[in-house]
Amino acid sequence: MRYGRHGPQAYDAKYARYVAEIKCAKCGEEEALIGERTGPNNENITVTCEKCGLVWDRDFTPRCATCGTTNVYPAFQAILDKSRGTQLSIQSMRLVHLCPVCEPEKHAVYSQTNSPIPPDTLPVETNE
């Protein structure tokens, strides 16, 4: 269970690559971290490690999750859902950052078409 801005949320692994990995640079702790909004308009997040006490400002610079480069380009990825029967429709979009080294095909297609990138997985029917 992870905690979001509205309380506990189930962790969905398919979105994990779009969430920045945050861990303490001193002790490597990933769970016992507290974030507090700071700055004139609450635009910064100051993170405190509960394990070792290290305090730092979170870096919002987009990076490639694979190679770590900051040479990434913003793109929109479609979020699809079934609207009627088996028809898939774009329900929303999310901002992702494409690395031209690790994802050259996606980067090239988006650069040429400027159309939303298809999702990594398509919605499936559940028997609920």
N, C-alpha and C positions, 0 to 999 in steps of 0.2 A: 504494500500500500504506500503510495506517495502522497504528499500533501501539496495541494495547489492553493490558489488564492481563495477558493471556496470550500476548503476542507479536504478530507481524504478523497483520493481518486484512485481508481484502479490504474495500474501502470500498463500501458499498451506498448509492447516491444516494437511494433511496426513504425512507431513515430520516434523511436529512440535516437536515430541518426540525426534528427533535427533539433534535439535538445543538447545544449552544451554540457559537456562533462565538467563538473566542478569538484575539485578536491583540494585539500590543504597542501600547499607547497612544502610545508615543514614536516608534517607527519603522515600525509597521504590519506587522511580521513575523508570519506565521501558522504557519510550519513549525518553525523553530528555537526552540521553547519547551520548557522542562523544568519539570515539576510535581513538587513534593515535599510529602508529607503532613506537616502540622505541627499543633500544638495538643496539649492534654492527652490526647485520645482519637483523635488523627489526623483530626479533623473538618474541618480547614482544608486548603487546597492553596495553597502558595506557588509562584508561577510566576516563572521567570527567563527573560528573553530572551537567548539566546546571541549575538544580533547586536549589541545595544546595551548589554546588561547591566542593563536595568531590572528591578526585582523588585517584585512586587505580590501581594496575596492575592486569589485568585479569588473573584468574587462569585457565590454560588449562588442569588441571587434570580431566580425564573423571570420571563422577559420574552417578549413577543410577538416572534417573528422578523421580522414585517412592519413593525409600527409602533414597537416598542421599549417599549411600556407595561408596567408591572409589575402592572396591573390585570387579571390573568389568573386563571382558575379551574381547579383540578385536575380531570381526568376520566380515565377509563380507556378505552383503545382496544383493540379485539380484534385478536389476531394469529391469522389463520385458516390452516389447512392442510387438504389433502385427507386424510381418514382412511380412507375406503372408496370406491374408484372416483372418482366425481365429487362425493361428499358433502363439504361443507366443515364443519369443526368448529373451535371456538375452542380453540387450543392453549395460549395464554397471553394476557396483557394487558400493556400498557405504560402508564405514567403520562404523560399529555400535559397541556399547559396551554392552555386555550381562551381566546381573546381575544374579548370580547363585541362589539368594534368590527369586527375583521377577519373573524371567523367567527361572525356572529350566528345563523345557522341551526343550526350544530352546537351552539352554546352553549344555544340555546333548547330544542332537542330533548333534550340531555343533562339540562338543568335540570328538564324535565317528566317524563322517563322514568327517569332514573338508570340507564339501560342502557348497556352498553359501546358506544362509537362504532364503527361499521364501519370497516375499514381503507380507506385511500385507493385501494389497488389489490388485486385478488384474485389468489391464486396461479394460476399457469398451468402447464400441462404442459410438461416439457422432454423433448427427444429425446436422452437420454444413454444 
